[in-house]
Amino acid sequence: MGYAFNPFTGKLDNTDNRIVEQTIQSSTTINNIIDGSAWQLPGPYTNEAAAAAAGIGIGQAYYDNGGTVRVRLT
């Protein structure tokens, strides 16, 4: 065992790399992002106002009519 980057703490620590790798592999959230399952990007919306009217929160991603992924800012 030696010092390694721990993605859960964001620090270098004396972590067993096998445990970190096993945790990543068994994480449902991470695996859903990797394979795209249970991942739905809302849209399309004409503009930010339309996204807001549809309930898209500030900081949430959506896509516009052209297929561009945007993040609601206001």
Secondary structure in CASP SS format (residue, H / E / C, confidence):
PFRMAT SS
TARGET T0000
AUTHOR 0000-0000-0000
METHOD secondary structure of the structure
MODEL  1
M C 1.00
G E 1.00
Y E 1.00
A E 1.00
F E 1.00
N E 1.00
P C 1.00
F C 1.00
T C 1.00
G C 1.00
K E 1.00
L E 1.00
D E 1.00
N E 1.00
T E 1.00
D C 1.00
N H 1.00
R H 1.00
I H 1.00
V H 1.00
E H 1.00
Q H 1.00
T H 1.00
I H 1.00
Q H 1.00
S H 1.00
S C 1.00
T H 1.00
T H 1.00
I H 1.00
N H 1.00
N H 1.00
I H 1.00
I H 1.00
D H 1.00
G C 1.00
S C 1.00
A C 1.00
W C 1.00
Q C 1.00
L C 1.00
P C 1.00
G C 1.00
P C 1.00
Y E 1.00
T C 1.00
N C 1.00
E H 1.00
A H 1.00
A H 1.00
A H 1.00
A H 1.00
A H 1.00
A C 1.00
G C 1.00
I C 1.00
G C 1.00
I C 1.00
G C 1.00
Q C 1.00
A E 1.00
Y E 1.00
Y E 1.00
D E 1.00
N C 1.00
G C 1.00
G C 1.00
T C 1.00
V E 1.00
R E 1.00
V E 1.00
R C 1.00
L C 1.00
T C 1.00
END
